[in-house]
Amino acid sequence: MTYNMPRFIAGLLLALLLFPAPGRAAGIEEYSKVVWKHLEELAALGPRNPGSAGHRATQDRIRAVGARYADAVVEQGFDLLSTPDKPVRMTNLILKFNGKEKTRPLLIGAHYDTRPFADEEFNPAAHRLPIPGVNDGGSGTALLLGLARYLKEHPPTRPVHLVFFDGEDYGAKDSSDKLLGSLHYARTLEEHAAPDTWPYGVIVVDMVADRDLEIYKEIHSLKSARWLVDLLFDAAAKKNLSQFKSQVKYKIYDDHYPFMTLGIPSVVLIDFDYPHWHTLADTLDKCSPESLAAVFSVVVEAIGAI
């Protein structure tokens, strides 16, 4: 076998960072570096809209991290049937961590797909192009991938399910083909699971790597689970994290919404002031490891408190 040594060594170093030797728990700073590395790797894949090579590579990455760290990896496949002549296959990926107690799980979710249309570009000719989606799609995915290692090395008391939703950003502006993965997941719960097995709470992270990150309290989240919003923002205040703002702003239909309609306490952490939303400029240089680290540390605090 012939190796390209520089590439081989680089790959070995990446493997050591992402998949360290068992038994050595890292500190938050090291986990934050891992999360950022995941984001860099996702950015290198380019657009990750359903059906693309980047989408398939992202699924493989989630599966690999799950196989390494999770107690179980579950796939939930479904078809988008709005185009019956050519259905689009979607897949939710769930990494399950059993926890020390047999009780209802905490669901932490993010969408891993990226938008197929750059429809916020000024030039209409660019609207048919898929966005890079480094912050929108990439940041939440990277954070959950980093959480997988954290949960392996710090087993939670309550079971935790990391859910990577597909199809959140699929449909055109005038289409109802959005939040597809979370809608399917919530529908499956409603139709096939007893309510006493439903998630105890849901935390969705979306667009959380902006260099100028500002996360406000979201209206649907406050209506659904004020106690969970307070827990997250109190944790941020104790850490003096300026990225979290105490004011209320936005009413957002994100992947937390389908769970909220079932009566499950559900919140979203999102910076919806991101100026590169749904454009070709949603690239790695617009993101910050400090922003991702701030959100990661708050979610970790929440896991320990719930």
Helices and strands as residue ranges (DSSP letters): H 5-18, H 28-44, H 53-69, E 72-80, E 88-97, E 106-111, G 124-128, H 138-153, E 160-165, H 180-192, G 195-197, E 201-206, E 215-217, H 219-238, E 244-248, H 257-260, E 266-270, G 284-286, H 289-305
